[in-house]
Amino acid sequence: MNGARSLLTTLVDAGVDVCFANPGTSEMHFVAALDTVGGMRGVLTLFEGVATGAADGYARIAGTPAAVLLHLGPGLGNGLANLHNARRAHTPMVVVVGDHATYHKKYDAPLESDIDAVAGSVSGWVHRSLRPADIAADTMAALDAARRGVVSTLILPADVSWSDGAGPAPAASEPEEPAVDGDAVRAAAAALRSGERAVVLVGGDATRAPGLAAAVRIGEATGASVLCETFPARLERGAGVPAVERLAYFAEAAAEQLAGARHLVLAGAVSPVSFFAYPGKASDLVPDGCTVHVLASHRGAAAALEHLADELAPGSTPAVAPSTRPALPTGDLNAFAAATVIGALLPEGAIVVDESNTAGVGVAAATAGAPAHDVLTLTGGAIGYGIPAAVGAAIAAPDRPVVSLQADGSALYTISALWTQAREHLDVTTVIFDNGAYDILRIELQRVGATSGAEPGPKARELLDLGSPAMDFVQIAEGFGVPARRVRTAEELAAALADAFAEPGPHLIDAMVPSLLS
């Protein structure tokens, strides 16, 4: 058995049966092995950032490691932004990167690069296989690391891939769940019983129903505020699910949510900081005089919260979000009307991939009482995540509708993911919030200008404008094989969504909305 076939066999035997790929010459033996090793689904993407983003979305929904195949250092570099998001989400992922043959590297061929250094910037585990006999064990080590919540990168030289001599894989081992830290539970319980204002900030695996239920029980019993991190990897919400408010994106609003807290309990979340620095404003959002208590990291946070809830509120049952739908609006479309239509029509069991950024500001409130659904968010802030992540989510859960809420500017980074949606016949409805601008950057330009005293001029404003010329998302989508239509009123959006939800397969809706700053 050659090295590539050994790697593929090991992945399949360990339960990894989907590989998102944009391969090149160095990976051709892996590609060829797809026809000799049954059980692996290869999913082609047209850009490496789509492959890595799709793997992220897949693993967040499947709960198992995703596999990615990339070509040398430049291919890995093209996928780096969404690997950054995956790292921030603690997504289990095995990235296989082909490299030049070991004897060829000394010639410094045009595609030669320091793959190890590039991989190290986003990976929690990096290894280079140097013998076919080691590949199976190296693959299992990569999987073991990925299951702990890191991006694992396995570098596979071409001659190691094509050479024979590979051995069998060692037995798979399930990662041990982190033990609940009794001292941390007792310290948090004491803080929450103190009578002083407290905030419980949840993230990691505590953003699913069990963790949310425990957190809400704690809040109801102690009066503590319960917040979710700003960008959770996967948040369960909607009717019948305990509801928690998300920490605000802008630092001023987040500071108001945390104001006066004397205790901050971190359950799967990290201590809050502002996303960017601003002159004269604090970066650390923890209020002065507030003690931070780390209950658990991203793995084991739900279990720790359940222990804490049983300590503080034994036998209690948390309140859950009621089943409510907003009435369908009428008239010209704007960001809030679009959000209301989505809330009124969101299907049961939907997976919402949210990269709507500023234009989607009303979506969370509009969908709070919609049928229970999952939300995947932009954990690392590197845009171009949404459409690829929707690919992965749809492959991971083919029986669930995927709704991709997408800002127009960030859509263009990885728009070719629509082609993969069409090729794989995925049930994804993409709604483009089309305001013809980088609205979030317009807001940031105003904020920076306010601190510097400078008024943005025409050259600065032009750099954030996407309307000269305007892009035609309908033609772009149809060019990739995805049916599309443009809507300008709430009624048209409602009709387009109803049609898309009724017909399996990919659809795109170009929702024309004015800028929030207009």
Disulfide bonds with the S-S distance in Angstrom:
none
